[in-house]
Amino acid sequence: MGSAIGGVALLLVAGAACAPDPGAAPAGSDGWLTGSTQEKFETVAGQFRGFDHAMWEVGYRYSELHWAGEDENWEYAMYHAEKLRTAMEQGFERRPAREASAADFLGSDLPAVKEAIEEGDYELFNERMDVLTNSCNICHAMEEVPFMPVERPSVRATVMRLPGAE
């Protein structure tokens, strides 16, 4: 009986070794994602790229945070402050070496902006947004990209606006 079980186990192992990798089937619309499971992971990781995609989202969230404060739409401001943090933290997963430069931004400056949002204090919000903006520029200098200065936006990029805001 033992040899029969051993024989079945051997057949199962041999069959599994010869079976095609179920992860090798093309995936994605039109099957653009091909290769082994590991190759697919590498392709997807490449699609996320480095920190530049995270910074693209951070720029958008920063701009919307600014305009939400201008409109005194505190719920929308808090939404973008939280999403801004999330975008940066996800970027750090891909590029952990970037995190040290953003310590003040995430550890004190963004929480101070959130505090002003919670208080619904327009003047305090603007003061703290100035500090946050300066923190962005310090981080950019530390990361050797001072040619990417951040300043408060002067034009809205989206149509989001609190009803009745001018």
C-alpha positions in Angstrom: 0.0 0.0 0.0 2.9 2.4 0.9 4.5 1.9 -2.5 1.2 2.6 -4.3 0.8 5.9 -2.4 4.5 6.7 -3.2 3.9 6.0 -6.8 0.8 8.2 -6.9 2.8 11.0 -5.2 5.6 10.6 -7.7 3.1 10.8 -10.6 1.6 14.0 -9.2 5.0 15.6 -8.7 6.1 14.6 -12.2 2.9 15.8 -13.7 3.1 19.1 -11.9 6.7 19.6 -13.1 5.6 19.0 -16.7 2.4 21.0 -16.5 2.5 24.5 -18.0 2.8 27.4 -15.5 -0.8 28.6 -15.0 0.7 32.1 -14.5 2.2 32.0 -18.0 -1.2 32.6 -19.7 -1.4 36.2 -21.2 -3.3 38.6 -19.0 -4.7 42.1 -19.4 -6.9 43.4 -22.1 -5.8 41.9 -25.4 -3.3 39.8 -23.5 -0.5 42.4 -23.4 0.9 41.0 -20.1 2.9 37.9 -21.1 5.6 35.7 -19.7 5.9 33.8 -16.4 4.3 35.1 -13.3 7.6 36.6 -12.2 8.0 38.3 -15.6 4.5 39.7 -15.3 5.3 41.1 -11.8 8.4 42.8 -13.2 6.4 44.3 -16.1 3.8 45.7 -13.7 6.5 47.0 -11.4 8.0 48.8 -14.4 4.6 50.4 -15.1 4.6 52.0 -11.7 8.1 53.3 -12.3 10.0 55.2 -9.6 9.1 58.2 -7.6 8.1 60.3 -10.5 4.6 58.9 -10.7 4.1 59.4 -7.0 5.2 63.1 -7.4 2.8 63.5 -10.3 -0.1 62.6 -8.0 1.4 64.6 -5.1 1.4 67.7 -7.3 -2.2 67.1 -8.2 -3.2 66.6 -4.6 -1.2 69.6 -3.5 -3.0 71.8 -6.0 -6.4 70.5 -5.1 -5.5 71.0 -1.4 -4.6 74.6 -2.1 -7.9 75.3 -4.0 -10.0 73.5 -1.4 -8.5 75.8 1.2 -9.2 78.8 -0.9 -12.8 77.8 -1.2 -12.9 76.9 2.5 -14.1 73.5 1.5 -12.6 71.8 4.5 -13.9 68.3 3.8 -12.4 68.4 0.3 -9.1 69.8 1.7 -8.9 67.0 4.2 -9.6 64.4 1.5 -6.6 65.7 -0.5 -4.3 66.1 2.5 -4.9 62.4 3.3 -4.5 61.3 -0.3 -1.3 63.3 -0.6 0.2 61.4 2.3 -1.0 58.1 0.7 0.6 59.0 -2.6 4.0 59.7 -0.9 3.9 56.6 1.2 3.2 54.4 -1.8 6.1 56.1 -3.6 8.4 55.3 -0.7 7.5 51.6 -1.1 9.1 51.8 -4.6 11.9 54.2 -3.6 12.6 54.0 0.2 15.7 56.1 0.0 13.4 59.1 -0.8 11.6 58.9 2.6 14.3 60.6 4.7 14.1 63.8 2.7 10.3 64.0 3.3 10.4 63.4 7.1 9.5 67.0 8.1 6.9 67.2 5.3 5.0 64.1 6.6 6.0 64.3 10.2 5.1 67.9 11.1 4.2 70.1 8.1 1.4 68.1 6.6 -0.1 67.3 10.0 -0.1 71.1 10.8 -2.0 71.8 7.6 -4.5 69.1 8.6 -4.9 70.7 12.0 -5.8 74.0 10.3 -8.3 72.2 8.1 -9.9 70.6 11.2 -10.2 74.0 12.8 -11.6 75.5 9.5 -9.2 78.4 10.0 -8.5 80.1 6.6 -5.6 82.3 7.8 -3.9 79.4 9.7 -4.4 77.2 6.7 -2.6 79.6 4.4 0.3 80.1 6.8 0.8 76.4 7.1 0.5 75.8 3.4 3.4 78.3 3.0 5.4 76.2 5.4 4.4 73.0 3.5 5.4 74.6 0.2 8.8 75.5 1.7 9.1 71.9 2.9 8.5 70.7 -0.6 11.3 72.8 -1.9 13.7 71.8 0.8 13.0 68.1 0.0 13.6 68.8 -3.7 16.9 70.4 -2.9 17.9 67.4 -0.7 17.0 65.1 -3.5 19.1 67.2 -5.9 16.1 68.4 -8.0 16.0 72.1 -7.1 15.1 72.8 -10.7 11.6 71.6 -9.7 10.5 74.4 -7.5 7.0 74.3 -5.9 4.8 77.3 -5.5 1.1 77.7 -4.8 -0.9 77.4 -8.0 -2.5 80.4 -9.7 -4.8 78.5 -12.0 -7.2 75.7 -11.3 -6.5 72.5 -13.1 -9.8 70.8 -12.3 -13.4 71.9 -12.1 -13.9 70.8 -8.5 -15.4 73.6 -6.5 -17.6 74.0 -3.5 -21.1 75.1 -4.8 -21.4 78.9 -4.3 -17.7 79.5 -4.1 -16.5 82.4 -6.2 
